[in-house]
Amino acid sequence: MTSAPYEYRKIPLYLVDVPKRTIRAQRPEEVEALAKDIAVNGQLQPIIVVELEDGRFAIDDGVKRVLAGLQNKVDEIDARVTRLSWLAPEDRTIRGLMANLNRGTYTALEHCEALHTLKPAYEKKHPQTKNGANGGRGRKKNETEIFSFSIIAAEALGLSDRAIRLAVAIFEGLTIASRERLRGTKVAEKQSDLRALSVEDGTVQSAALDLLLADPPEAASVVEAITLAKGERPKDPDEKAYSSFMDRWSRFEMREKRSFVASYKAEIIDILKEQGDL
């Protein structure tokens, strides 16, 4: 993406519009910490904004810096300013998301949402990537000459193509209600938990979250919550260990079984005697 013209300047803070919702949740403790740092060391990084036709400014990157400035009651803030007419909407989406993705400041849920939001913006700007390597006879040519979104994003972000596809799939699998309930929770920080929820239908997701987000929680893990939400009984840890052992034992070769018995021969004999089998 060719960078649009911009200029650095101080802009009045009261003219900066703060979005009501951002992918990255604005955590009060982080805003307070940044406000204190800026009060001592100054603003080290400008916010990125577009200048609207009415003279106000919309933020593409730097909401937390703006909130910190408001907390410090400053009049102006350092900004990199681009005119709205110089940027397509998808360019604004791409540059804002890439800034946060490259900084690695997202939770697992926010990361999935960012990639899910980035995909249509990128495909709108580069329509030839929308179908990736799909196609009939031209499939091979398409695959080698036209990178899909996930491949290009993987290169830009240092992630694998599979990781990006998985993140997008997880976000699509979660219902809108589940996404909102998960924001700001511990579950939102672990992608494996989000993945487990995302493959279930909306009813199970809702019931599982009822258990996980209860006060106190009525399930110790996402897996347990899903099991309970389905009306099933979670396996006792001892039962799970026994089932795992029996599964492995059934796949042992005879030499491995003999080696096991030799290692625990005395204990096995004692148990057989107790049971009256010897």
URNOR-V385510 format. One record per pair of residues at least 24 apart in sequence whose C-alpha atoms are under 8 Angstrom apart, sorted by the first residue. I is the first residue (numbers start at 1). J is the second residue. Records with the same first field share a line. If there is no record, write none. Layout:
# URNOR-V385510
I=J + J
This chain:
# URNOR-V385510
1=91
4=82 + 86 + 87
5=82 + 86
6=80 + 81 + 82 + 83
7=80 + 81 + 82
8=78 + 79 + 80 + 81
9=78 + 79 + 80 + 81
10=76 + 77 + 78 + 79
11=76 + 77 + 78 + 79
12=75 + 76 + 77
13=66 + 69 + 70 + 74 + 75 + 76 + 77
14=75
15=55 + 56 + 57
16=56 + 57 + 58 + 59
17=56 + 57 + 58 + 59
18=58 + 59 + 63 + 66
19=59 + 63
23=110 + 113 + 114
24=105 + 106 + 107 + 110
25=183 + 184
26=64
31=64 + 65 + 67 + 68
32=68 + 71
34=64 + 65 + 68
35=65 + 68 + 69 + 71 + 72
38=68
39=72
43=77 + 78
45=78
46=77 + 78 + 79 + 80
47=77 + 78 + 79 + 80
48=79 + 80 + 81
49=79 + 80 + 81 + 82
50=81 + 82 + 83 + 84
51=81 + 82 + 83 + 84
52=83 + 84
53=84
60=92 + 93 + 95 + 96
61=96 + 99 + 100
90=121 + 122 + 124 + 125
91=121 + 125
93=118 + 121
94=118 + 121 + 122
101=157
102=157
107=188 + 189 + 190
108=188 + 189 + 190 + 191
109=171 + 179 + 182 + 183 + 188 + 189 + 190 + 191 + 194
110=188
111=167
112=167 + 168 + 170 + 171
113=167 + 168 + 171
115=164 + 167 + 168
116=167 + 168 + 171 + 172
119=149 + 150
122=149
123=149
170=194 + 195 + 198 + 199
171=198
172=198
173=198 + 199 + 200
174=198 + 199 + 202 + 205
175=202 + 205
178=202 + 205 + 206 + 209
181=209
187=222
193=222 + 223
196=222 + 223
197=222 + 226
204=229 + 230
